[in-house]
Amino acid sequence: MSRLFEKFTVGNQEIIALSDGAPERALGGFFNGVDPALWTAALGIAGPDEGVPFNFGTFLISGGGRKVLVDSGFGAPAKAMGILGGGELDLRLAEAGVNPGEITDVIHTHLHGDHIGWNVVKGADGADTLSFPNATYHVAARELDYWLNGAPKDDDRTKTAAYHTVPIQAAGHIKTFDGDVEVLPGISAIATPGHTPGHTSFIVSSAGAEVLIVGDAAHHPVHFEHHDWIPGVDLDPAESTRSRGKISALAADRGAMVTGGHFPILTLGYVRRVEGGYRWEGVGAK
């Protein structure tokens, strides 16, 4: 099984998990203020400095005349990191037999740089160009407004968000949505704010089966069991805790398979209700 490219199915829908960088990484920053003895035991590692497989991932959903990307990877920064597959989303798409011009839609969980890195790239002439020139980009209205109007202007994340969205907006390729709505046939948004103000997870439905793609509402499957183990990058910890509760309940109640862009390829599982909370139950590809 590759850490960069794997296919799985949900009902009649084939989805490809694509990596834009797969480092080994110490994950202490995703368990801010949690006793290291607790979270390292939950992850099954010897200590907080031990690296574990991580991912800067996207998902390609094809069908019904559409080719949809869930987020667009890390881009140039991942290549500069020198990690396995870093900044190679274009190669992964080629392996899938997809030309960037064939991408019809990009649906964004949020607008952090490691999720929008291929939206705009430098062309051979040094000019900024849209990687997916024929795509419509779908993003929560609250998320777009925050990064373009509300976030600190001198913050590097704000500048990165603007770089990767303003040219697309100027080209008329951004479409916003609000709350829990169907954004494309068979793909619905689930509002999961907290990591960022308009963070969104997506649920893909096909032939009575579903997969929930959680973005950064969970950086590791253990977050479904411990909603209050807070990543240090969450802007609103209380709200992100509520969002983890929301998606855990939704996944358990609907029997949806679950995955996430930062989970190493290929990580699929189910969230089960147990006494006092939830349990993650990992499975292989289906």
C-alpha positions in Angstrom: 0.0 0.0 0.0 1.4 3.4 -1.0 1.6 6.3 1.4 1.0 8.6 -1.6 -1.9 7.2 -3.6 -4.7 4.7 -2.8 -8.2 4.1 -4.1 -11.3 3.1 -2.0 -15.0 2.8 -2.7 -18.1 4.2 -1.0 -21.2 2.6 -2.4 -20.7 2.9 -6.1 -18.3 5.8 -5.8 -14.6 5.4 -6.2 -12.4 7.9 -4.3 -8.7 8.3 -4.6 -6.7 9.5 -1.6 -3.8 11.6 -2.9 -0.8 12.8 -0.8 1.0 16.1 -1.4 3.6 15.2 1.3 3.9 12.3 3.7 6.4 13.1 6.5 7.2 11.3 9.7 6.2 13.9 12.3 6.1 14.4 16.1 2.5 15.2 16.9 2.7 17.0 20.3 1.3 20.2 18.8 -2.0 18.5 18.1 -2.5 17.7 21.8 -2.0 21.1 23.4 -1.8 20.9 27.2 -2.5 17.2 27.3 -0.3 15.1 29.6 2.2 13.5 27.1 1.8 10.1 28.9 -1.9 10.1 28.0 -1.7 11.0 24.3 1.4 8.9 23.5 -0.2 5.9 25.1 -3.3 6.5 23.0 -1.1 6.7 19.8 1.0 3.6 20.9 4.3 5.5 20.8 7.2 5.6 23.2 7.4 9.3 23.7 6.3 12.7 22.5 9.3 13.2 20.2 8.7 10.0 18.3 7.7 10.7 14.7 4.6 9.0 13.3 3.2 8.9 9.7 1.5 12.1 8.8 -0.1 13.4 5.6 -0.8 16.5 3.7 -3.6 15.0 1.7 -6.4 15.5 -0.8 -9.2 13.3 -2.2 -10.3 13.0 -5.8 -13.9 12.2 -6.3 -15.0 11.3 -9.9 -18.4 10.7 -11.3 -21.5 12.3 -12.8 -19.3 14.3 -15.2 -17.3 15.9 -12.4 -13.9 15.5 -11.1 -13.8 17.0 -7.6 -10.8 17.7 -5.3 -11.3 18.0 -1.6 -8.6 20.6 -0.8 -5.6 21.1 -3.0 -2.6 20.1 -0.9 0.5 22.0 0.4 2.2 22.9 -2.8 5.6 24.5 -2.9 6.3 24.5 0.9 5.9 20.7 1.0 8.5 20.4 -1.8 10.9 22.7 0.1 10.5 20.4 3.1 12.1 17.5 1.1 9.5 15.0 2.4 8.2 12.0 0.7 5.9 13.1 -2.1 6.1 16.7 -1.1 4.6 19.2 -3.5 3.9 16.4 -6.0 0.1 16.6 -6.3 0.4 17.2 -10.0 2.2 13.8 -10.3 -0.4 12.1 -8.2 -3.1 13.4 -10.5 -1.2 12.2 -13.5 -1.0 8.8 -11.9 -4.8 8.9 -11.6 -5.0 9.8 -15.3 -6.3 13.3 -14.6 -5.2 16.5 -16.3 -5.5 19.6 -14.1 -7.8 21.1 -16.7 -10.3 18.3 -16.1 -10.8 19.2 -12.4 -14.4 20.7 -12.3 -14.6 21.5 -8.6 -12.4 22.1 -5.6 -14.2 22.0 -2.3 -12.2 23.5 0.6 -12.4 22.4 4.2 -10.7 25.7 5.1 -8.1 28.1 3.8 -4.9 27.2 5.7 -1.9 27.0 3.4 -1.5 23.2 3.5 -5.0 22.8 2.1 -4.9 25.4 -0.7 -1.3 25.1 -1.9 -2.0 24.2 -5.5 -4.8 26.8 -6.1 -2.3 29.3 -7.5 1.2 28.4 -8.6 4.1 30.1 -10.3 4.2 29.4 -14.0 7.4 28.8 -16.1 7.5 32.6 -16.7 7.2 33.4 -13.0 3.7 34.6 -13.3 0.9 33.4 -11.0 -1.4 31.0 -12.6 -4.5 28.9 -11.6 -3.6 25.2 -11.3 -7.2 24.2 -12.1 -8.4 26.8 -14.5 -11.7 25.3 -15.2 -12.7 24.5 -11.6 -15.3 26.1 -9.4 -13.9 26.6 -5.9 -16.4 26.0 -3.1 -15.7 27.5 0.3 -17.8 28.4 3.3 -18.8 32.1 3.2 -17.7 32.6 6.8 -14.3 31.1 6.1 -13.6 33.3 3.0 -14.8 36.4 4.8 -12.5 35.7 7.8 -9.4 35.3 5.8 -10.0 38.2 3.4 -11.6 40.7 5.8 -11.3 39.7 9.4 -7.9 38.0 10.0 -4.8 39.9 11.0 -3.4 41.4 7.8 0.3 41.0 8.7 -0.1 37.3 9.6 1.6 34.8 7.2 -1.5 32.6 7.1 -3.6 35.5 6.1 -1.2 36.4 3.3 -1.1 32.8 2.1 -4.9 32.6 2.1 -5.2 35.8 0.1 -2.6 34.7 -2.4 -4.4 31.4 -3.1 -8.0 32.9 -3.2 -8.0 36.5 -4.5 -6.9 35.5 -8.1 -9.6 32.8 -8.1 -12.2 35.2 -6.8 -11.1 37.8 -9.4 -11.6 35.2 -12.1 -15.2 34.5 -10.9 -14.4 30.9 -9.9 -15.3 31.0 -6.2 -18.8 29.9 -5.0 -19.6 30.2 -1.3 -22.1 28.2 0.9 -23.5 28.5 4.4 -23.9 25.7 7.0 -24.9 22.1 6.4 -25.9 22.1 2.7 -25.4 20.0 -0.4 -22.7 21.7 -2.3 -22.6 19.2 -5.2 -24.7 16.2 -6.1 -23.9 13.6 -3.5 -21.5 15.8 -1.5 -22.8 17.8 1.5 -21.0 20.3 3.7 -21.0 19.8 7.5 -20.1 23.0 9.4 -17.3 22.1 11.8 -15.9 25.5 13.0 -13.3 26.0 15.6 -10.0 25.1 13.8 -10.9 28.1 11.7 -14.1 30.2 11.7 -15.7 28.5 8.7 -14.0 25.1 8.8 -16.1 22.5 7.0 -16.2 18.7 6.8 -17.8 16.9 3.8 -19.9 13.8 3.6 -20.0 11.9 0.3 -23.0 9.6 -0.3 -23.4 6.8 -2.8 -25.8 3.9 -3.0 -26.7 4.1 0.7 -23.1 4.3 1.9 -21.3 7.4 3.2 -17.8 8.6 3.9 -17.1 11.7 6.1 -14.0 13.6 5.2 -13.2 15.7 8.3 -10.5 18.1 7.2 -8.7 19.5 10.3 -11.6 18.8 12.7 -9.4 15.8 13.6 -5.7 15.6 12.9 -5.6 12.0 14.1 -8.3 9.4 14.7 -7.8 9.6 18.4 -9.5 13.0 18.3 -12.8 11.2 17.8 -12.3 9.6 21.2 -10.9 12.7 23.0 -12.8 15.7 21.7 -11.0 18.0 24.2 -7.5 17.1 23.1 -6.9 20.4 21.4 -4.6 21.0 18.5 -2.6 24.2 19.2 -3.6 25.6 15.8 -7.3 25.6 16.6 -8.4 29.2 16.7 -11.4 28.5 19.0 -10.8 25.4 21.2 -14.2 25.3 22.7 -15.9 25.4 19.3 -13.5 22.9 17.8 -14.3 20.6 20.7 -18.0 20.9 20.0 -17.4 20.2 16.3 -15.5 17.0 17.1 -18.6 16.0 19.1 -20.8 16.8 16.2 -19.0 14.8 13.6 -18.4 11.9 16.0 -22.2 11.7 16.7 -23.0 12.1 13.0 -20.6 9.4 11.9 -21.8 7.0 14.6 -25.5 7.6 14.0 -25.3 7.3 10.3 -22.8 4.5 10.1 -20.5 6.6 7.9 -17.0 5.6 7.1 -14.5 8.3 8.2 -11.2 9.6 6.9 -9.2 12.8 7.0 -6.6 14.7 4.9 -3.9 14.5 7.6 -4.4 10.8 8.3 -1.7 8.7 6.6 -2.8 7.0 3.4 -4.9 4.9 3.7 -6.7 5.4 6.9 -10.4 4.5 7.0 -12.6 3.7 10.0 -15.8 4.1 11.9 -16.7 6.0 15.0 -18.7 3.8 17.4 -20.7 4.9 20.4 -19.5 3.3 23.7 -20.3 4.0 27.3 -19.2 7.5 28.2 -18.2 8.5 24.6 -16.9 7.2 21.3 -14.4 4.7 20.0 -12.5 4.8 16.7 -12.5 1.5 14.8 -10.1 1.4 12.0 -10.7 -0.8 8.9 -8.8 -1.5 5.7 -9.8 -0.2 2.2 -13.3 -1.2 1.1 
